[in-house]
Amino acid sequence: MKAQPAVAVLGLGAMGHAFAANLLKKGFTVYGWNRTPGRGEDLQPNGLQLCNDAALAVADASVIIAMLTDGAATQAIIRTIAPSCPQGATFCQMGTIGIQETAEAIALLHALRPDMLYLDAPVSGTKAPAENAQILVMASGDQTRAGAAQQVFDAISRGTQWYGEAGNSQKMKLVINAWLIAMMQGVAESMQLAKQFGFTTNQLWETLEGGPLAAPYVKGKLEMIRKEDYTPQMQLQHALKDARLALANAPQGTMPMMSDIAALWENAAQNGLAEQDLAAVYAWLDNARQA
């Protein structure tokens, strides 16, 4: 039986926190760092070794998870930690940072630490699936060198799908998130029409349930709308970032609906909904209808 690798989790927001919690449950040694102090303190009684300095967090970790906001933050952390990482450590970039940004991060790590392995490994799933280790890891990079990382992925997910050369996972992640964003806008608009006709969220779901359109994702978002509780599983501002990344990489004119959604969600974000769940776009549409 292989020994468990020590893991550093850089970025203890909703997803990084869930990763760290699941690794601790599985008996891993876990170091944590977050740019904003205070995150992760609730996991210290469970064994999380929380560090004020990212370089200290990675010093004894053979697998490093980065779950940061964007490409700039990822490159900044690579520069910070590169001198301190153990020989041959694996750097797993698990956020949605973009295609060109990923290529730049790969090149940067290779220039600073050619001995290290870069894995591009964003995930399919949001906060609740992450907390229950039910996300899918979408990995790309040298799988033959990824044994330690695979042990980590197995502990935090329901499975891993490999996509070949490092960077390919970001492409699939943009495809998946474009679908998710379009689905959410469709749910919000369809529920607006249902409400106009006097139907409830429960009636809409009961009509869908058991058929090919009954996606669990839709059920969850309808429940948020019913409760008017938009506690974020995925913040609207993060979904908006992903919509922009998809548009930036799509052939001109091929995603007209996504362009319209991005413009609408920009307005919603600027009017106080940025940190709410993306399902809050329903509330934005509702307020616009009543204005």
C-alpha positions as protocol buffer text, in pm:
chain_id: "A"
residue {
  index: 1
  type: MET
  ca { x: 0 y: 0 z: 0 }
}
residue {
  index: 2
  type: LYS
  ca { x: 143 y: 336 z: -105 }
}
residue {
  index: 3
  type: ALA
  ca { x: 214 y: 594 z: 163 }
}
residue {
  index: 4
  type: GLN
  ca { x: -12 y: 896 z: 145 }
}
residue {
  index: 5
  type: PRO
  ca { x: 159 y: 1208 z: 13 }
}
residue {
  index: 6
  type: ALA
  ca { x: 157 y: 1523 z: 223 }
}
residue {
  index: 7
  type: VAL
  ca { x: -62 y: 1784 z: 57 }
}
residue {
  index: 8
  type: ALA
  ca { x: -64 y: 2165 z: 58 }
}
residue {
  index: 9
  type: VAL
  ca { x: -393 y: 2336 z: -30 }
}
residue {
  index: 10
  type: LEU
  ca { x: -340 y: 2694 z: -145 }
}
residue {
  index: 11
  type: GLY
  ca { x: -672 y: 2877 z: -145 }
}
residue {
  index: 12
  type: LEU
  ca { x: -924 y: 2777 z: 121 }
}
residue {
  index: 13
  type: GLY
  ca { x: -1241 y: 2917 z: -32 }
}
residue {
  index: 14
  type: ALA
  ca { x: -1546 y: 2694 z: -74 }
}
residue {
  index: 15
  type: MET
  ca { x: -1375 y: 2439 z: -298 }
}
residue {
  index: 16
  type: GLY
  ca { x: -1029 y: 2441 z: -141 }
}
residue {
  index: 17
  type: HIS
  ca { x: -1184 y: 2411 z: 203 }
}
residue {
  index: 18
  type: ALA
  ca { x: -1382 y: 2106 z: 87 }
}
residue {
  index: 19
  type: PHE
  ca { x: -1068 y: 1947 z: -59 }
}
residue {
  index: 20
  type: ALA
  ca { x: -876 y: 1999 z: 264 }
}
residue {
  index: 21
  type: ALA
  ca { x: -1162 y: 1864 z: 476 }
}
residue {
  index: 22
  type: ASN
  ca { x: -1194 y: 1546 z: 269 }
}
residue {
  index: 23
  type: LEU
  ca { x: -819 y: 1487 z: 269 }
}
residue {
  index: 24
  type: LEU
  ca { x: -811 y: 1518 z: 647 }
}
residue {
  index: 25
  type: LYS
  ca { x: -1098 y: 1269 z: 677 }
}
residue {
  index: 26
  type: LYS
  ca { x: -893 y: 1023 z: 471 }
}
residue {
  index: 27
  type: GLY
  ca { x: -590 y: 1061 z: 698 }
}
residue {
  index: 28
  type: PHE
  ca { x: -368 y: 1280 z: 480 }
}
residue {
  index: 29
  type: THR
  ca { x: -124 y: 1529 z: 625 }
}
residue {
  index: 30
  type: VAL
  ca { x: -258 y: 1862 z: 502 }
}
residue {
  index: 31
  type: TYR
  ca { x: -107 y: 2209 z: 506 }
}
residue {
  index: 32
  type: GLY
  ca { x: -324 y: 2508 z: 423 }
}
residue {
  index: 33
  type: TRP
  ca { x: -278 y: 2868 z: 319 }
}
residue {
  index: 34
  type: ASN
  ca { x: -524 y: 3138 z: 221 }
}
residue {
  index: 35
  type: ARG
  ca { x: -459 y: 3493 z: 112 }
}
residue {
  index: 36
  type: THR
  ca { x: -725 y: 3622 z: 354 }
}
residue {
  index: 37
  type: PRO
  ca { x: -647 y: 3516 z: 713 }
}
residue {
  index: 38
  type: GLY
  ca { x: -906 y: 3317 z: 904 }
}
residue {
  index: 39
  type: ARG
  ca { x: -1009 y: 3073 z: 634 }
}
residue {
  index: 40
  type: GLY
  ca { x: -949 y: 2714 z: 737 }
}
residue {
  index: 41
  type: GLU
  ca { x: -929 y: 2778 z: 1111 }
}
residue {
  index: 42
  type: ASP
  ca { x: -1232 y: 2553 z: 1162 }
}
residue {
  index: 43
  type: LEU
  ca { x: -1029 y: 2262 z: 1021 }
}
residue {
  index: 44
  type: GLN
  ca { x: -738 y: 2302 z: 1261 }
}
residue {
  index: 45
  type: PRO
  ca { x: -898 y: 2077 z: 1526 }
}
residue {
  index: 46
  type: ASN
  ca { x: -919 y: 1811 z: 1253 }
}
residue {
  index: 47
  type: GLY
  ca { x: -547 y: 1837 z: 1184 }
}
residue {
  index: 48
  type: LEU
  ca { x: -507 y: 2109 z: 922 }
}
residue {
  index: 49
  type: GLN
  ca { x: -169 y: 2275 z: 961 }
}
residue {
  index: 50
  type: LEU
  ca { x: -256 y: 2632 z: 872 }
}
residue {
  index: 51
  type: CYS
  ca { x: 29 y: 2854 z: 755 }
}
residue {
  index: 52
  type: ASN
  ca { x: 52 y: 3230 z: 723 }
}
residue {
  index: 53
  type: ASP
  ca { x: 303 y: 3197 z: 439 }
}
residue {
  index: 54
  type: ALA
  ca { x: 240 y: 2994 z: 122 }
}
residue {
  index: 55
  type: ALA
  ca { x: 610 y: 2904 z: 101 }
}
residue {
  index: 56
  type: LEU
  ca { x: 589 y: 2741 z: 445 }
}
residue {
  index: 57
  type: ALA
  ca { x: 274 y: 2553 z: 348 }
}
residue {
  index: 58
  type: VAL
  ca { x: 447 y: 2377 z: 57 }
}
residue {
  index: 59
  type: ALA
  ca { x: 783 y: 2307 z: 221 }
}
residue {
  index: 60
  type: ASP
  ca { x: 701 y: 1945 z: 310 }
}
residue {
  index: 61
  type: ALA
  ca { x: 425 y: 1876 z: 56 }
}
residue {
  index: 62
  type: SER
  ca { x: 478 y: 1645 z: -238 }
}
residue {
  index: 63
  type: VAL
  ca { x: 139 y: 1741 z: -387 }
}
residue {
  index: 64
  type: ILE
  ca { x: 33 y: 2105 z: -403 }
}
residue {
  index: 65
  type: ILE
  ca { x: -325 y: 2204 z: -487 }
}
residue {
  index: 66
  type: ALA
  ca { x: -382 y: 2559 z: -609 }
}
residue {
  index: 67
  type: MET
  ca { x: -746 y: 2670 z: -603 }
}
residue {
  index: 68
  type: LEU
  ca { x: -713 y: 3041 z: -675 }
}
residue {
  index: 69
  type: THR
  ca { x: -918 y: 3308 z: -844 }
}
residue {
  index: 70
  type: ASP
  ca { x: -749 y: 3349 z: -1181 }
}
residue {
  index: 71
  type: GLY
  ca { x: -435 y: 3316 z: -1389 }
}
residue {
  index: 72
  type: ALA
  ca { x: -262 y: 3616 z: -1236 }
}
residue {
  index: 73
  type: ALA
  ca { x: -308 y: 3482 z: -883 }
}
residue {
  index: 74
  type: THR
  ca { x: -188 y: 3138 z: -994 }
}
residue {
  index: 75
  type: GLN
  ca { x: 128 y: 3273 z: -1154 }
}
residue {
  index: 76
  type: ALA
  ca { x: 196 y: 3487 z: -849 }
}
residue {
  index: 77
  type: ILE
  ca { x: 174 y: 3186 z: -619 }
}
residue {
  index: 78
  type: ILE
  ca { x: 403 y: 2982 z: -846 }
}
residue {
  index: 79
  type: ARG
  ca { x: 668 y: 3254 z: -815 }
}
residue {
  index: 80
  type: THR
  ca { x: 621 y: 3261 z: -439 }
}
residue {
  index: 81
  type: ILE
  ca { x: 643 y: 2888 z: -373 }
}
residue {
  index: 82
  type: ALA
  ca { x: 883 y: 2767 z: -642 }
}
residue {
  index: 83
  type: PRO
  ca { x: 1199 y: 2802 z: -429 }
}
residue {
  index: 84
  type: SER
  ca { x: 1039 y: 2615 z: -137 }
}
residue {
  index: 85
  type: CYS
  ca { x: 876 y: 2312 z: -302 }
}
residue {
  index: 86
  type: PRO
  ca { x: 1036 y: 1969 z: -244 }
}
residue {
  index: 87
  type: GLN
  ca { x: 1226 y: 1811 z: -531 }
}
residue {
  index: 88
  type: GLY
  ca { x: 990 y: 1653 z: -784 }
}
residue {
  index: 89
  type: ALA
  ca { x: 672 y: 1784 z: -624 }
}
residue {
  index: 90
  type: THR
  ca { x: 347 y: 1794 z: -821 }
}
residue {
  index: 91
  type: PHE
  ca { x: 163 y: 2123 z: -872 }
}
residue {
  index: 92
  type: CYS
  ca { x: -210 y: 2068 z: -933 }
}
residue {
  index: 93
  type: GLN
  ca { x: -387 y: 2376 z: -1065 }
}
residue {
  index: 94
  type: MET
  ca { x: -755 y: 2303 z: -995 }
}
residue {
  index: 95
  type: GLY
  ca { x: -929 y: 2633 z: -1063 }
}
residue {
  index: 96
  type: THR
  ca { x: -1078 y: 2767 z: -1386 }
}
residue {
  index: 97
  type: ILE
  ca { x: -815 y: 3017 z: -1499 }
}
residue {
  index: 98
  type: GLY
  ca { x: -831 y: 3006 z: -1880 }
}
residue {
  index: 99
  type: ILE
  ca { x: -646 y: 2843 z: -2166 }
}
residue {
  index: 100
  type: GLN
  ca { x: -372 y: 3098 z: -2240 }
}
residue {
  index: 101
  type: GLU
  ca { x: -332 y: 3165 z: -1868 }
}
residue {
  index: 102
  type: THR
  ca { x: -273 y: 2793 z: -1812 }
}
residue {
  index: 103
  type: ALA
  ca { x: -10 y: 2779 z: -2087 }
}
residue {
  index: 104
  type: GLU
  ca { x: 168 y: 3073 z: -1922 }
}
residue {
  index: 105
  type: ALA
  ca { x: 153 y: 2908 z: -1578 }
}
residue {
  index: 106
  type: ILE
  ca { x: 292 y: 2582 z: -1718 }
}
residue {
  index: 107
  type: ALA
  ca { x: 579 y: 2767 z: -1884 }
}
residue {
  index: 108
  type: LEU
  ca { x: 651 y: 2963 z: -1567 }
}
residue {
  index: 109
  type: LEU
  ca { x: 672 y: 2655 z: -1345 }
}
residue {
  index: 110
  type: HIS
  ca { x: 890 y: 2477 z: -1598 }
}
residue {
  index: 111
  type: ALA
  ca { x: 1127 y: 2774 z: -1612 }
}
residue {
  index: 112
  type: LEU
  ca { x: 1153 y: 2803 z: -1235 }
}
residue {
  index: 113
  type: ARG
  ca { x: 1135 y: 2435 z: -1136 }
}
residue {
  index: 114
  type: PRO
  ca { x: 1183 y: 2197 z: -1431 }
}
residue {
  index: 115
  type: ASP
  ca { x: 1188 y: 1903 z: -1187 }
}
residue {
  index: 116
  type: MET
  ca { x: 826 y: 1961 z: -1086 }
}
residue {
  index: 117
  type: LEU
  ca { x: 514 y: 1822 z: -1255 }
}
residue {
  index: 118
  type: TYR
  ca { x: 232 y: 2058 z: -1356 }
}
residue {
  index: 119
  type: LEU
  ca { x: -114 y: 1904 z: -1371 }
}
residue {
  index: 120
  type: ASP
  ca { x: -407 y: 2100 z: -1507 }
}
residue {
  index: 121
  type: ALA
  ca { x: -696 y: 1961 z: -1301 }
}
residue {
  index: 122
  type: PRO
  ca { x: -1012 y: 2172 z: -1277 }
}
residue {
  index: 123
  type: VAL
  ca { x: -1323 y: 1999 z: -1147 }
}
residue {
  index: 124
  type: SER
  ca { x: -1682 y: 1946 z: -1252 }
}
residue {
  index: 125
  type: GLY
  ca { x: -1903 y: 2022 z: -954 }
}
residue {
  index: 126
  type: THR
  ca { x: -1968 y: 2297 z: -704 }
}
residue {
  index: 127
  type: LYS
  ca { x: -1957 y: 2341 z: -325 }
}
residue {
  index: 128
  type: ALA
  ca { x: -2199 y: 2069 z: -209 }
}
residue {
  index: 129
  type: PRO
  ca { x: -2060 y: 1795 z: -438 }
}
residue {
  index: 130
  type: ALA
  ca { x: -1708 y: 1897 z: -336 }
}
residue {
  index: 131
  type: GLU
  ca { x: -1795 y: 1866 z: 32 }
}
residue {
  index: 132
  type: ASN
  ca { x: -1927 y: 1514 z: -34 }
}
residue {
  index: 133
  type: ALA
  ca { x: -1628 y: 1413 z: -253 }
}
residue {
  index: 134
  type: GLN
  ca { x: -1862 y: 1382 z: -552 }
}
residue {
  index: 135
  type: ILE
  ca { x: -1687 y: 1612 z: -796 }
}
residue {
  index: 136
  type: LEU
  ca { x: -1517 y: 1486 z: -1113 }
}
residue {
  index: 137
  type: VAL
  ca { x: -1150 y: 1580 z: -1153 }
}
residue {
  index: 138
  type: MET
  ca { x: -1071 y: 1672 z: -1514 }
}
residue {
  index: 139
  type: ALA
  ca { x: -696 y: 1615 z: -1530 }
}
residue {
  index: 140
  type: SER
  ca { x: -434 y: 1667 z: -1798 }
}
residue {
  index: 141
  type: GLY
  ca { x: -58 y: 1635 z: -1793 }
}
residue {
  index: 142
  type: ASP
  ca { x: 192 y: 1351 z: -1762 }
}
residue {
  index: 143
  type: GLN
  ca { x: -26 y: 1077 z: -1613 }
}
residue {
  index: 144
  type: THR
  ca { x: 273 y: 843 z: -1584 }
}
residue {
  index: 145
  type: ARG
  ca { x: 420 y: 1073 z: -1317 }
}
residue {
  index: 146
  type: ALA
  ca { x: 91 y: 1149 z: -1144 }
}
residue {
  index: 147
  type: GLY
  ca { x: 69 y: 862 z: -896 }
}
residue {
  index: 148
  type: ALA
  ca { x: 82 y: 1082 z: -585 }
}
residue {
  index: 149
  type: ALA
  ca { x: -166 y: 1328 z: -731 }
}
residue {
  index: 150
  type: GLN
  ca { x: -401 y: 1044 z: -825 }
}
residue {
  index: 151
  type: GLN
  ca { x: -412 y: 936 z: -460 }
}
residue {
  index: 152
  type: VAL
  ca { x: -521 y: 1292 z: -374 }
}
residue {
  index: 153
  type: PHE
  ca { x: -779 y: 1305 z: -653 }
}
residue {
  index: 154
  type: ASP
  ca { x: -924 y: 971 z: -538 }
}
residue {
  index: 155
  type: ALA
  ca { x: -973 y: 1114 z: -188 }
}
residue {
  index: 156
  type: ILE
  ca { x: -1161 y: 1427 z: -297 }
}
residue {
  index: 157
  type: SER
  ca { x: -1367 y: 1306 z: -593 }
}
residue {
  index: 158
  type: ARG
  ca { x: -1589 y: 1038 z: -744 }
}
residue {
  index: 159
  type: GLY
  ca { x: -1339 y: 988 z: -1023 }
}
residue {
  index: 160
  type: THR
  ca { x: -1079 y: 1135 z: -1256 }
}
residue {
  index: 161
  type: GLN
  ca { x: -1104 y: 1185 z: -1631 }
}
residue {
  index: 162
  type: TRP
  ca { x: -773 y: 1238 z: -1815 }
}
residue {
  index: 163
  type: TYR
  ca { x: -749 y: 1458 z: -2125 }
}
residue {
  index: 164
  type: GLY
  ca { x: -390 y: 1419 z: -2242 }
}
residue {
  index: 165
  type: GLU
  ca { x: -154 y: 1714 z: -2264 }
}
residue {
  index: 166
  type: ALA
  ca { x: -155 y: 1964 z: -1977 }
}
residue {
  index: 167
  type: GLY
  ca { x: -391 y: 2246 z: -2059 }
}
residue {
  index: 168
  type: ASN
  ca { x: -657 y: 2036 z: -2232 }
}
residue {
  index: 169
  type: SER
  ca { x: -863 y: 2019 z: -1912 }
}
residue {
  index: 170
  type: GLN
  ca { x: -916 y: 2395 z: -1914 }
}
residue {
  index: 171
  type: LYS
  ca { x: -1073 y: 2362 z: -2257 }
}
residue {
  index: 172
  type: MET
  ca { x: -1319 y: 2097 z: -2140 }
}
residue {
  index: 173
  type: LYS
  ca { x: -1390 y: 2298 z: -1824 }
}
residue {
  index: 174
  type: LEU
  ca { x: -1494 y: 2598 z: -2035 }
}
residue {
  index: 175
  type: VAL
  ca { x: -1724 y: 2373 z: -2239 }
}
residue {
  index: 176
  type: ILE
  ca { x: -1887 y: 2233 z: -1924 }
}
residue {
  index: 177
  type: ASN
  ca { x: -1926 y: 2573 z: -1761 }
}
residue {
  index: 178
  type: ALA
  ca { x: -2072 y: 2726 z: -2077 }
}
residue {
  index: 179
  type: TRP
  ca { x: -2337 y: 2455 z: -2066 }
}
residue {
  index: 180
  type: LEU
  ca { x: -2398 y: 2514 z: -1694 }
}
residue {
  index: 181
  type: ILE
  ca { x: -2434 y: 2891 z: -1745 }
}
residue {
  index: 182
  type: ALA
  ca { x: -2674 y: 2848 z: -2036 }
}
residue {
  index: 183
  type: MET
  ca { x: -2876 y: 2596 z: -1831 }
}
residue {
  index: 184
  type: MET
  ca { x: -2903 y: 2836 z: -1537 }
}
residue {
  index: 185
  type: GLN
  ca { x: -3024 y: 3119 z: -1758 }
}
residue {
  index: 186
  type: GLY
  ca { x: -3278 y: 2881 z: -1911 }
}
residue {
  index: 187
  type: VAL
  ca { x: -3402 y: 2774 z: -1566 }
}
residue {
  index: 188
  type: ALA
  ca { x: -3436 y: 3138 z: -1456 }
}
residue {
  index: 189
  type: GLU
  ca { x: -3626 y: 3246 z: -1765 }
}
residue {
  index: 190
  type: SER
  ca { x: -3850 y: 2938 z: -1773 }
}
residue {
  index: 191
  type: MET
  ca { x: -3937 y: 2989 z: -1406 }
}
residue {
  index: 192
  type: GLN
  ca { x: -4022 y: 3351 z: -1477 }
}
residue {
  index: 193
  type: LEU
  ca { x: -4268 y: 3232 z: -1740 }
}
residue {
  index: 194
  type: ALA
  ca { x: -4405 y: 2963 z: -1507 }
}
residue {
  index: 195
  type: LYS
  ca { x: -4460 y: 3224 z: -1236 }
}
residue {
  index: 196
  type: GLN
  ca { x: -4642 y: 3449 z: -1484 }
}
residue {
  index: 197
  type: PHE
  ca { x: -4877 y: 3160 z: -1559 }
}
residue {
  index: 198
  type: GLY
  ca { x: -4934 y: 3089 z: -1190 }
}
residue {
  index: 199
  type: PHE
  ca { x: -4717 y: 2780 z: -1154 }
}
residue {
  index: 200
  type: THR
  ca { x: -4481 y: 2716 z: -862 }
}
residue {
  index: 201
  type: THR
  ca { x: -4126 y: 2583 z: -861 }
}
residue {
  index: 202
  type: ASN
  ca { x: -4259 y: 2256 z: -718 }
}
residue {
  index: 203
  type: GLN
  ca { x: -4506 y: 2218 z: -1002 }
}
residue {
  index: 204
  type: LEU
  ca { x: -4235 y: 2280 z: -1258 }
}
residue {
  index: 205
  type: TRP
  ca { x: -4007 y: 2019 z: -1104 }
}
residue {
  index: 206
  type: GLU
  ca { x: -4292 y: 1765 z: -1066 }
}
residue {
  index: 207
  type: THR
  ca { x: -4354 y: 1803 z: -1439 }
}
residue {
  index: 208
  type: LEU
  ca { x: -3986 y: 1746 z: -1520 }
}
residue {
  index: 209
  type: GLU
  ca { x: -3922 y: 1469 z: -1269 }
}
residue {
  index: 210
  type: GLY
  ca { x: -3873 y: 1125 z: -1418 }
}
residue {
  index: 211
  type: GLY
  ca { x: -3817 y: 1258 z: -1768 }
}
residue {
  index: 212
  type: PRO
  ca { x: -3505 y: 1338 z: -1973 }
}
residue {
  index: 213
  type: LEU
  ca { x: -3502 y: 1704 z: -1865 }
}
residue {
  index: 214
  type: ALA
  ca { x: -3491 y: 1628 z: -1492 }
}
residue {
  index: 215
  type: ALA
  ca { x: -3130 y: 1722 z: -1421 }
}
residue {
  index: 216
  type: PRO
  ca { x: -3042 y: 1720 z: -1048 }
}
residue {
  index: 217
  type: TYR
  ca { x: -2872 y: 2056 z: -1108 }
}
residue {
  index: 218
  type: VAL
  ca { x: -3204 y: 2205 z: -1215 }
}
residue {
  index: 219
  type: LYS
  ca { x: -3378 y: 2065 z: -908 }
}
residue {
  index: 220
  type: GLY
  ca { x: -3121 y: 2229 z: -680 }
}
residue {
  index: 221
  type: LYS
  ca { x: -3154 y: 2568 z: -847 }
}
residue {
  index: 222
  type: LEU
  ca { x: -3534 y: 2556 z: -839 }
}
residue {
  index: 223
  type: GLU
  ca { x: -3511 y: 2484 z: -467 }
}
residue {
  index: 224
  type: MET
  ca { x: -3292 y: 2793 z: -420 }
}
residue {
  index: 225
  type: ILE
  ca { x: -3548 y: 2999 z: -610 }
}
residue {
  index: 226
  type: ARG
  ca { x: -3834 y: 2856 z: -401 }
}
residue {
  index: 227
  type: LYS
  ca { x: -3659 y: 2941 z: -74 }
}
residue {
  index: 228
  type: GLU
  ca { x: -3519 y: 3271 z: -205 }
}
residue {
  index: 229
  type: ASP
  ca { x: -3191 y: 3152 z: -55 }
}
residue {
  index: 230
  type: TYR
  ca { x: -2893 y: 3216 z: -280 }
}
residue {
  index: 231
  type: THR
  ca { x: -2618 y: 3102 z: -45 }
}
residue {
  index: 232
  type: PRO
  ca { x: -2344 y: 3042 z: -301 }
}
residue {
  index: 233
  type: GLN
  ca { x: -2256 y: 2702 z: -437 }
}
residue {
  index: 234
  type: MET
  ca { x: -2091 y: 2893 z: -722 }
}
residue {
  index: 235
  type: GLN
  ca { x: -2077 y: 3270 z: -696 }
}
residue {
  index: 236
  type: LEU
  ca { x: -2233 y: 3468 z: -979 }
}
residue {
  index: 237
  type: GLN
  ca { x: -1910 y: 3663 z: -1026 }
}
residue {
  index: 238
  type: HIS
  ca { x: -1713 y: 3340 z: -1075 }
}
residue {
  index: 239
  type: ALA
  ca { x: -1963 y: 3210 z: -1330 }
}
residue {
  index: 240
  type: LEU
  ca { x: -1943 y: 3545 z: -1508 }
}
residue {
  index: 241
  type: LYS
  ca { x: -1563 y: 3512 z: -1522 }
}
residue {
  index: 242
  type: ASP
  ca { x: -1604 y: 3170 z: -1682 }
}
residue {
  index: 243
  type: ALA
  ca { x: -1855 y: 3305 z: -1934 }
}
residue {
  index: 244
  type: ARG
  ca { x: -1602 y: 3568 z: -2037 }
}
residue {
  index: 245
  type: LEU
  ca { x: -1327 y: 3307 z: -2068 }
}
residue {
  index: 246
  type: ALA
  ca { x: -1550 y: 3096 z: -2292 }
}
residue {
  index: 247
  type: LEU
  ca { x: -1629 y: 3397 z: -2511 }
}
residue {
  index: 248
  type: ALA
  ca { x: -1262 y: 3494 z: -2531 }
}
residue {
  index: 249
  type: ASN
  ca { x: -1173 y: 3150 z: -2668 }
}
residue {
  index: 250
  type: ALA
  ca { x: -1471 y: 3084 z: -2894 }
}
residue {
  index: 251
  type: PRO
  ca { x: -1470 y: 3168 z: -3267 }
}
residue {
  index: 252
  type: GLN
  ca { x: -1621 y: 3511 z: -3326 }
}
residue {
  index: 253
  type: GLY
  ca { x: -2000 y: 3502 z: -3341 }
}
residue {
  index: 254
  type: THR
  ca { x: -2042 y: 3138 z: -3239 }
}
residue {
  index: 255
  type: MET
  ca { x: -2179 y: 3201 z: -2888 }
}
residue {
  index: 256
  type: PRO
  ca { x: -2435 y: 3483 z: -2926 }
}
residue {
  index: 257
  type: MET
  ca { x: -2646 y: 3360 z: -2634 }
}
residue {
  index: 258
  type: MET
  ca { x: -2341 y: 3347 z: -2404 }
}
residue {
  index: 259
  type: SER
  ca { x: -2258 y: 3704 z: -2501 }
}
residue {
  index: 260
  type: ASP
  ca { x: -2608 y: 3817 z: -2403 }
}
residue {
  index: 261
  type: ILE
  ca { x: -2593 y: 3623 z: -2076 }
}
residue {
  index: 262
  type: ALA
  ca { x: -2257 y: 3776 z: -1986 }
}
residue {
  index: 263
  type: ALA
  ca { x: -2397 y: 4126 z: -2038 }
}
residue {
  index: 264
  type: LEU
  ca { x: -2703 y: 4048 z: -1826 }
}
residue {
  index: 265
  type: TRP
  ca { x: -2502 y: 3886 z: -1547 }
}
residue {
  index: 266
  type: GLU
  ca { x: -2262 y: 4179 z: -1545 }
}
residue {
  index: 267
  type: ASN
  ca { x: -2557 y: 4404 z: -1459 }
}
residue {
  index: 268
  type: ALA
  ca { x: -2673 y: 4161 z: -1191 }
}
residue {
  index: 269
  type: ALA
  ca { x: -2323 y: 4143 z: -1041 }
}
residue {
  index: 270
  type: GLN
  ca { x: -2287 y: 4520 z: -1037 }
}
residue {
  index: 271
  type: ASN
  ca { x: -2617 y: 4551 z: -854 }
}
residue {
  index: 272
  type: GLY
  ca { x: -2527 y: 4350 z: -547 }
}
residue {
  index: 273
  type: LEU
  ca { x: -2552 y: 3987 z: -657 }
}
residue {
  index: 274
  type: ALA
  ca { x: -2186 y: 3918 z: -737 }
}
residue {
  index: 275
  type: GLU
  ca { x: -2123 y: 3704 z: -429 }
}
residue {
  index: 276
  type: GLN
  ca { x: -2461 y: 3528 z: -439 }
}
residue {
  index: 277
  type: ASP
  ca { x: -2516 y: 3196 z: -611 }
}
residue {
  index: 278
  type: LEU
  ca { x: -2558 y: 3224 z: -986 }
}
residue {
  index: 279
  type: ALA
  ca { x: -2922 y: 3120 z: -934 }
}
residue {
  index: 280
  type: ALA
  ca { x: -2973 y: 3476 z: -806 }
}
residue {
  index: 281
  type: VAL
  ca { x: -3005 y: 3577 z: -1171 }
}
residue {
  index: 282
  type: TYR
  ca { x: -3368 y: 3469 z: -1126 }
}
residue {
  index: 283
  type: ALA
  ca { x: -3412 y: 3736 z: -857 }
}
residue {
  index: 284
  type: TRP
  ca { x: -3248 y: 3989 z: -1089 }
}
residue {
  index: 285
  type: LEU
  ca { x: -3497 y: 3906 z: -1364 }
}
residue {
  index: 286
  type: ASP
  ca { x: -3783 y: 3917 z: -1115 }
}
residue {
  index: 287
  type: ASN
  ca { x: -3684 y: 4264 z: -998 }
}
residue {
  index: 288
  type: ALA
  ca { x: -3644 y: 4383 z: -1356 }
}
residue {
  index: 289
  type: ARG
  ca { x: -3994 y: 4256 z: -1438 }
}
residue {
  index: 290
  type: GLN
  ca { x: -4145 y: 4439 z: -1144 }
}
residue {
  index: 291
  type: ALA
  ca { x: -3955 y: 4765 z: -1201 }
}
